[in-house]
Amino acid sequence: MKNKINQLLIFLLILVCCSCASSKKTNYFQDIDRERITEELIENYQPITIQTSDILSINVTSLNPQAWSDTSNRDLGYLVDQKGEIVLPLVGSVKAAGLTSTALSEQLRERLLPYLKEPSVVVRILNFKVSVMGDVMKPATYSIASERITVNEAISMAGDLNITGMRKHVMLIREVDGTRSFIPLDLTASNFIRSPYFYLRNNDVLYVQPGKNKYAASTDGVYRSLSLALSALSIVAIIITR
């Protein structure tokens, strides 16, 4: 009787250990100290710069707004051409590529001073989007209202990784100035948030590599393990009470 009980307890222990090991593989920031508050300066964020083919929203206000024409184009946005320029009423061609939205806003404000009284200019990238694909809950292309988004935020928008998604093998695909880069990311490491790639850029693509057990019923497997564990406990209780 004692041997049977010991065998059942060993079996239960194996199930628990397997469950814990599987859970650890799906954790983020595995080397973060969870017993205390950790603080650090954000030093890896750089404002995004405007690229060719971007579409810009340019909102101009002043004390004489009637002087600002071409309001219909304002709703459609201004396309940054292959020269990196946009064409605006009153000021003509303006170099936009390579500038941040804030820098371009200030440059346009200065260019409009001879024509408008106390002009104020706000520039925003209308076509800012990122794509999340692979082993996530909701793979899709997501439009971003602001110009600041992190890898974690994009993955959250996609419903997080599936349990089979390989958190150590996420690929960031980025195109800048005609060059495409494939950048491997490890979401389980805490230093990932200090990476220069933690903040996404316009048209970035995140690809989550599926694990070997992608097509296995992972969730069902967890439930089966729990059911077996409960069954084992029941058997142990029955044996002990006899």
KOLDREN-262752 format. One record per residue (C-alpha): x, y, z; residue in three letters; residue number from 1. Coordinates in Angstrom, 1 decimal, decimal comma. Layout:
<atoms>
px:X&py:Y&pz:Z&type:ALA&seq:NUM
...
</atoms>
This chain:
<atoms>
px:0,0&py:0,0&pz:0,0&type:MET&seq:1
px:2,8&py:2,4&pz:0,9&type:LYS&seq:2
px:4,6&py:1,8&pz:-2,4&type:ASN&seq:3
px:1,4&py:2,6&pz:-4,3&type:LYS&seq:4
px:1,0&py:5,8&pz:-2,5&type:ILE&seq:5
px:4,6&py:6,8&pz:-3,1&type:ASN&seq:6
px:4,2&py:6,0&pz:-6,8&type:GLN&seq:7
px:1,1&py:8,2&pz:-7,1&type:LEU&seq:8
px:2,8&py:11,0&pz:-5,3&type:LEU&seq:9
px:5,8&py:10,8&pz:-7,6&type:ILE&seq:10
px:3,5&py:10,8&pz:-10,7&type:PHE&seq:11
px:1,7&py:13,9&pz:-9,3&type:LEU&seq:12
px:5,1&py:15,6&pz:-8,7&type:LEU&seq:13
px:6,1&py:15,0&pz:-12,3&type:ILE&seq:14
px:2,9&py:16,6&pz:-13,5&type:LEU&seq:15
px:3,4&py:19,7&pz:-11,4&type:VAL&seq:16
px:7,0&py:20,1&pz:-12,5&type:CYS&seq:17
px:6,1&py:19,8&pz:-16,2&type:CYS&seq:18
px:3,4&py:22,4&pz:-15,7&type:SER&seq:19
px:5,8&py:24,8&pz:-14,0&type:CYS&seq:20
px:8,4&py:24,3&pz:-16,7&type:ALA&seq:21
px:5,9&py:25,0&pz:-19,4&type:SER&seq:22
px:4,7&py:28,1&pz:-17,6&type:SER&seq:23
px:8,2&py:29,5&pz:-17,3&type:LYS&seq:24
px:8,7&py:29,3&pz:-21,1&type:LYS&seq:25
px:5,8&py:31,7&pz:-21,6&type:THR&seq:26
px:6,8&py:34,3&pz:-19,1&type:ASN&seq:27
px:8,0&py:37,8&pz:-20,1&type:TYR&seq:28
px:10,9&py:39,6&pz:-18,4&type:PHE&seq:29
px:12,1&py:36,4&pz:-16,7&type:GLN&seq:30
px:15,1&py:38,0&pz:-15,1&type:ASP&seq:31
px:13,3&py:41,0&pz:-13,5&type:ILE&seq:32
px:13,3&py:41,2&pz:-9,7&type:ASP&seq:33
px:9,7&py:40,7&pz:-8,8&type:ARG&seq:34
px:10,3&py:41,3&pz:-5,1&type:GLU&seq:35
px:11,0&py:45,0&pz:-5,3&type:ARG&seq:36
px:10,3&py:48,1&pz:-7,4&type:ILE&seq:37
px:12,9&py:48,7&pz:-10,1&type:THR&seq:38
px:13,3&py:52,0&pz:-11,8&type:GLU&seq:39
px:15,5&py:53,2&pz:-14,7&type:GLU&seq:40
px:15,8&py:56,1&pz:-17,1&type:LEU&seq:41
px:14,3&py:55,8&pz:-20,6&type:ILE&seq:42
px:17,3&py:56,4&pz:-22,9&type:GLU&seq:43
px:16,4&py:54,3&pz:-25,9&type:ASN&seq:44
px:13,5&py:56,3&pz:-27,3&type:TYR&seq:45
px:14,0&py:58,4&pz:-30,4&type:GLN&seq:46
px:11,2&py:60,3&pz:-32,1&type:PRO&seq:47
px:10,4&py:58,8&pz:-35,5&type:ILE&seq:48
px:11,3&py:60,7&pz:-38,6&type:THR&seq:49
px:9,2&py:61,3&pz:-41,6&type:ILE&seq:50
px:9,9&py:59,1&pz:-44,6&type:GLN&seq:51
px:9,1&py:59,2&pz:-48,3&type:THR&seq:52
px:5,5&py:58,0&pz:-49,1&type:SER&seq:53
px:4,3&py:59,1&pz:-45,7&type:ASP&seq:54
px:1,0&py:60,9&pz:-45,6&type:ILE&seq:55
px:0,9&py:63,9&pz:-43,3&type:LEU&seq:56
px:-1,9&py:65,7&pz:-41,6&type:SER&seq:57
px:-1,0&py:69,4&pz:-41,4&type:ILE&seq:58
px:-3,3&py:71,5&pz:-39,3&type:ASN&seq:59
px:-2,7&py:75,3&pz:-39,6&type:VAL&seq:60
px:-4,4&py:77,9&pz:-37,4&type:THR&seq:61
px:-3,9&py:81,6&pz:-37,2&type:SER&seq:62
px:-5,5&py:85,0&pz:-36,5&type:LEU&seq:63
px:-6,4&py:85,3&pz:-40,2&type:ASN&seq:64
px:-7,4&py:81,7&pz:-41,2&type:PRO&seq:65
px:-8,9&py:82,8&pz:-44,5&type:GLN&seq:66
px:-5,4&py:83,3&pz:-45,8&type:ALA&seq:67
px:-4,8&py:79,6&pz:-45,5&type:TRP&seq:68
px:-6,2&py:78,0&pz:-48,7&type:SER&seq:69
px:-6,6&py:74,5&pz:-50,2&type:ASP&seq:70
px:-8,7&py:73,2&pz:-47,3&type:THR&seq:71
px:-9,9&py:70,2&pz:-49,3&type:SER&seq:72
px:-6,4&py:68,8&pz:-49,5&type:ASN&seq:73
px:-6,0&py:69,2&pz:-45,8&type:ARG&seq:74
px:-8,5&py:66,5&pz:-45,2&type:ASP&seq:75
px:-6,8&py:64,1&pz:-47,6&type:LEU&seq:76
px:-3,3&py:64,7&pz:-46,2&type:GLY&seq:77
px:-0,1&py:65,7&pz:-47,9&type:TYR&seq:78
px:2,0&py:62,9&pz:-49,6&type:LEU&seq:79
px:5,8&py:63,0&pz:-49,1&type:VAL&seq:80
px:7,1&py:62,5&pz:-52,6&type:ASP&seq:81
px:10,2&py:60,5&pz:-53,6&type:GLN&seq:82
px:12,3&py:63,7&pz:-53,2&type:LYS&seq:83
px:11,2&py:63,8&pz:-49,6&type:GLY&seq:84
px:9,1&py:66,9&pz:-50,1&type:GLU&seq:85
px:5,6&py:68,1&pz:-49,7&type:ILE&seq:86
px:3,8&py:70,9&pz:-51,5&type:VAL&seq:87
px:1,8&py:73,4&pz:-49,5&type:LEU&seq:88
px:-0,2&py:76,5&pz:-50,3&type:PRO&seq:89
px:1,6&py:79,8&pz:-49,8&type:LEU&seq:90
px:5,0&py:78,3&pz:-49,2&type:VAL&seq:91
px:5,4&py:75,7&pz:-52,0&type:GLY&seq:92
px:7,7&py:72,7&pz:-51,7&type:SER&seq:93
px:9,1&py:71,9&pz:-48,3&type:VAL&seq:94
px:11,6&py:69,2&pz:-47,3&type:LYS&seq:95
px:9,9&py:66,8&pz:-44,9&type:ALA&seq:96
px:11,7&py:63,5&pz:-45,0&type:ALA&seq:97
px:14,2&py:63,0&pz:-42,2&type:GLY&seq:98
px:12,5&py:65,5&pz:-39,9&type:LEU&seq:99
px:10,4&py:64,7&pz:-36,9&type:THR&seq:100
px:6,8&py:65,9&pz:-36,8&type:SER&seq:101
px:7,8&py:68,6&pz:-34,3&type:THR&seq:102
px:10,7&py:69,8&pz:-36,3&type:ALA&seq:103
px:8,6&py:70,1&pz:-39,5&type:LEU&seq:104
px:5,8&py:71,9&pz:-37,6&type:SER&seq:105
px:8,3&py:74,5&pz:-36,4&type:GLU&seq:106
px:9,8&py:74,9&pz:-39,9&type:GLN&seq:107
px:6,3&py:75,4&pz:-41,5&type:LEU&seq:108
px:5,4&py:77,9&pz:-38,8&type:ARG&seq:109
px:8,4&py:80,0&pz:-39,7&type:GLU&seq:110
px:7,7&py:79,7&pz:-43,4&type:ARG&seq:111
px:4,1&py:80,9&pz:-42,9&type:LEU&seq:112
px:5,0&py:83,9&pz:-40,8&type:LEU&seq:113
px:5,0&py:86,3&pz:-43,8&type:PRO&seq:114
px:1,5&py:85,2&pz:-44,7&type:TYR&seq:115
px:-0,3&py:84,4&pz:-41,5&type:LEU&seq:116
px:-0,7&py:86,2&pz:-38,2&type:LYS&seq:117
px:0,7&py:84,1&pz:-35,3&type:GLU&seq:118
px:0,4&py:80,8&pz:-37,1&type:PRO&seq:119
px:0,3&py:77,5&pz:-35,3&type:SER&seq:120
px:1,1&py:74,3&pz:-37,1&type:VAL&seq:121
px:0,5&py:70,7&pz:-36,0&type:VAL&seq:122
px:1,9&py:67,8&pz:-38,1&type:VAL&seq:123
px:0,9&py:64,2&pz:-37,7&type:ARG&seq:124
px:1,7&py:61,0&pz:-39,7&type:ILE&seq:125
px:-1,6&py:59,7&pz:-40,9&type:LEU&seq:126
px:-0,5&py:56,3&pz:-42,3&type:ASN&seq:127
px:1,5&py:55,2&pz:-39,2&type:PHE&seq:128
px:0,9&py:51,5&pz:-38,9&type:LYS&seq:129
px:2,5&py:48,3&pz:-37,7&type:VAL&seq:130
px:1,8&py:44,7&pz:-38,5&type:SER&seq:131
px:1,8&py:41,7&pz:-36,1&type:VAL&seq:132
px:1,8&py:38,3&pz:-37,7&type:MET&seq:133
px:2,6&py:34,7&pz:-36,8&type:GLY&seq:134
px:1,7&py:32,9&pz:-33,6&type:ASP&seq:135
px:-0,5&py:35,6&pz:-32,0&type:VAL&seq:136
px:-4,2&py:35,7&pz:-31,1&type:MET&seq:137
px:-5,2&py:38,4&pz:-33,7&type:LYS&seq:138
px:-2,6&py:38,9&pz:-36,5&type:PRO&seq:139
px:-3,4&py:42,0&pz:-38,4&type:ALA&seq:140
px:-2,1&py:45,4&pz:-39,5&type:THR&seq:141
px:-2,9&py:48,1&pz:-36,9&type:TYR&seq:142
px:-3,2&py:51,8&pz:-37,4&type:SER&seq:143
px:-1,5&py:53,9&pz:-34,7&type:ILE&seq:144
px:-3,0&py:57,2&pz:-33,6&type:ALA&seq:145
px:0,2&py:58,4&pz:-31,9&type:SER&seq:146
px:3,8&py:58,2&pz:-33,0&type:GLU&seq:147
px:5,0&py:56,3&pz:-30,1&type:ARG&seq:148
px:4,4&py:52,6&pz:-29,7&type:ILE&seq:149
px:6,4&py:49,7&pz:-28,2&type:THR&seq:150
px:6,8&py:46,1&pz:-29,2&type:VAL&seq:151
px:4,8&py:45,1&pz:-26,1&type:ASN&seq:152
px:2,0&py:47,5&pz:-27,0&type:GLU&seq:153
px:1,7&py:46,1&pz:-30,5&type:ALA&seq:154
px:1,7&py:42,5&pz:-29,3&type:ILE&seq:155
px:-1,0&py:43,5&pz:-26,8&type:SER&seq:156
px:-3,1&py:44,9&pz:-29,6&type:MET&seq:157
px:-2,8&py:41,6&pz:-31,3&type:ALA&seq:158
px:-4,1&py:39,8&pz:-28,3&type:GLY&seq:159
px:-0,7&py:38,6&pz:-27,0&type:ASP&seq:160
px:1,2&py:35,6&pz:-28,2&type:LEU&seq:161
px:-0,4&py:32,2&pz:-28,2&type:ASN&seq:162
px:0,9&py:29,8&pz:-25,6&type:ILE&seq:163
px:2,9&py:28,1&pz:-28,4&type:THR&seq:164
px:4,5&py:31,3&pz:-29,6&type:GLY&seq:165
px:8,3&py:31,4&pz:-29,2&type:MET&seq:166
px:9,0&py:34,4&pz:-27,0&type:ARG&seq:167
px:12,7&py:34,1&pz:-27,6&type:LYS&seq:168
px:12,3&py:34,1&pz:-31,3&type:HIS&seq:169
px:10,4&py:37,2&pz:-32,4&type:VAL&seq:170
px:11,5&py:38,9&pz:-35,7&type:MET&seq:171
px:11,2&py:42,6&pz:-36,3&type:LEU&seq:172
px:11,3&py:43,5&pz:-40,0&type:ILE&seq:173
px:12,1&py:47,2&pz:-40,6&type:ARG&seq:174
px:12,6&py:49,2&pz:-43,8&type:GLU&seq:175
px:14,6&py:52,4&pz:-43,7&type:VAL&seq:176
px:15,9&py:54,4&pz:-46,6&type:ASP&seq:177
px:15,6&py:51,5&pz:-49,0&type:GLY&seq:178
px:17,2&py:48,9&pz:-46,7&type:THR&seq:179
px:15,3&py:46,1&pz:-45,1&type:ARG&seq:180
px:16,6&py:44,7&pz:-41,8&type:SER&seq:181
px:15,6&py:41,5&pz:-40,0&type:PHE&seq:182
px:16,1&py:42,0&pz:-36,3&type:ILE&seq:183
px:15,8&py:39,1&pz:-33,7&type:PRO&seq:184
px:14,1&py:39,9&pz:-30,4&type:LEU&seq:185
px:13,9&py:38,0&pz:-27,1&type:ASP&seq:186
px:10,9&py:39,0&pz:-25,2&type:LEU&seq:187
px:11,8&py:37,0&pz:-22,1&type:THR&seq:188
px:14,9&py:39,1&pz:-21,3&type:ALA&seq:189
px:14,5&py:42,3&pz:-19,2&type:SER&seq:190
px:17,2&py:44,1&pz:-21,2&type:ASN&seq:191
px:14,9&py:43,9&pz:-24,2&type:PHE&seq:192
px:13,1&py:47,1&pz:-23,0&type:ILE&seq:193
px:16,4&py:49,0&pz:-23,3&type:ARG&seq:194
px:16,9&py:47,9&pz:-26,9&type:SER&seq:195
px:16,9&py:50,5&pz:-29,7&type:PRO&seq:196
px:14,2&py:48,3&pz:-31,3&type:TYR&seq:197
px:11,8&py:48,4&pz:-28,4&type:PHE&seq:198
px:10,0&py:51,4&pz:-29,9&type:TYR&seq:199
px:8,5&py:50,6&pz:-33,3&type:LEU&seq:200
px:8,6&py:52,7&pz:-36,4&type:ARG&seq:201
px:6,1&py:53,3&pz:-39,2&type:ASN&seq:202
px:5,5&py:50,1&pz:-41,3&type:ASN&seq:203
px:7,4&py:47,8&pz:-38,9&type:ASP&seq:204
px:6,4&py:44,1&pz:-39,0&type:VAL&seq:205
px:6,6&py:41,8&pz:-36,0&type:LEU&seq:206
px:6,7&py:38,1&pz:-36,7&type:TYR&seq:207
px:6,2&py:35,6&pz:-33,9&type:VAL&seq:208
px:7,7&py:32,2&pz:-34,7&type:GLN&seq:209
px:5,4&py:29,3&pz:-33,8&type:PRO&seq:210
px:6,8&py:26,6&pz:-31,5&type:GLY&seq:211
px:7,1&py:22,9&pz:-32,4&type:LYS&seq:212
px:3,9&py:22,2&pz:-30,6&type:ASN&seq:213
px:1,9&py:24,8&pz:-32,5&type:LYS&seq:214
px:-0,6&py:22,4&pz:-33,9&type:TYR&seq:215
px:-1,0&py:20,4&pz:-30,6&type:ALA&seq:216
px:-3,9&py:21,2&pz:-28,5&type:ALA&seq:217
px:-1,9&py:23,1&pz:-25,9&type:SER&seq:218
px:-4,8&py:24,3&pz:-23,9&type:THR&seq:219
px:-6,4&py:21,0&pz:-23,8&type:ASP&seq:220
px:-3,1&py:19,5&pz:-22,7&type:GLY&seq:221
px:-3,1&py:21,8&pz:-19,7&type:VAL&seq:222
px:-6,6&py:20,8&pz:-18,8&type:TYR&seq:223
px:-5,8&py:17,2&pz:-19,2&type:ARG&seq:224
px:-2,8&py:17,6&pz:-16,9&type:SER&seq:225
px:-5,0&py:19,3&pz:-14,3&type:LEU&seq:226
px:-7,6&py:16,6&pz:-14,6&type:SER&seq:227
px:-5,0&py:13,9&pz:-14,2&type:LEU&seq:228
px:-3,6&py:15,7&pz:-11,1&type:ALA&seq:229
px:-7,0&py:15,9&pz:-9,5&type:LEU&seq:230
px:-7,7&py:12,2&pz:-10,4&type:SER&seq:231
px:-4,4&py:11,3&pz:-8,8&type:ALA&seq:232
px:-5,3&py:13,2&pz:-5,6&type:LEU&seq:233
px:-8,6&py:11,5&pz:-5,5&type:SER&seq:234
px:-7,1&py:8,1&pz:-5,8&type:ILE&seq:235
px:-4,5&py:8,9&pz:-3,1&type:VAL&seq:236
px:-7,4&py:10,1&pz:-0,8&type:ALA&seq:237
px:-9,3&py:6,9&pz:-1,4&type:ILE&seq:238
px:-6,4&py:4,7&pz:-0,7&type:ILE&seq:239
px:-5,4&py:6,5&pz:2,4&type:ILE&seq:240
px:-9,0&py:6,4&pz:3,8&type:THR&seq:241
px:-9,2&py:2,6&pz:3,3&type:ARG&seq:242
</atoms>
